Structures are given as C-alpha cells and as structure tokens.
Amino acid sequence: MASESSPVTAFILLISAFVIYFLPTFIAARRGHPNGTSIFLLDLFLGWTGIGWLAALIWSASAIRAIDTTGPELHGKGDAYAKLERLASLKDKGHITPEEYEREKAKLLKN
C-alpha cells in the first residue's frame, strides 16, 4: 500500500482543522461571551497567523464580568431583613401608615 489518502481521511482532516481553527469561537459561543462576534472576526481574519488564534483563544476563555443592574438592596435574605427594619422605622416615625407597612412587609416576605 502506497501513501494514498482516501477521501474519507481527507474529509476527517478537513473537519478536524476547521474545529481546531474555530475553537476560540466555539468556546466564546458556548460561554455566552459578550464579545463573541469580535472573537469570531479575530479568529477568522488573523487566526492563520497563530498569534491571532492564540489571542482569540485567550480572549474567549477570559472571565466574563456580569454587570449588576439590580442594585445592592435586592440581594439575599439579609437585605430583606434590613428592608423590614427600614419599613418599621418609617412606620414608627409616621412616614408610612400601618396598612402600607403591612402591605410592603407581605411583599418582602413573599419573595
């Protein structure tokens, strides 16, 4: 047998090369990276250089920082306790009625 390559072997090598070449893009997509499109473009146009591929790989694996849009007062049960104390203080000072206090307290305890 000579070193003839079959079409199946060539196809497997082509698919393997495609997967390896676009590995940073697949990682970014799997992780839901916010810069996934930029990583794809870097990989597509500069991946062949090796340095571009490595940069895309590092970028795709980098930490994704979540932006906190809820505000600090909406986290955890300790914050619910602090809100209850604040509501009680407002009720004691006469800023809210006892009915408003009970309604807000029921909302907090539901969550």
PyMOL commands that set and color helices and strands:
alter all, ss='L'
color gray80, all
select helices_A, chain A and resi 7-21+23-31+36-49+51-61+72-74+76-93+98-110
alter helices_A, ss='H'
color red, helices_A
deselect
rebuild
show_as cartoon
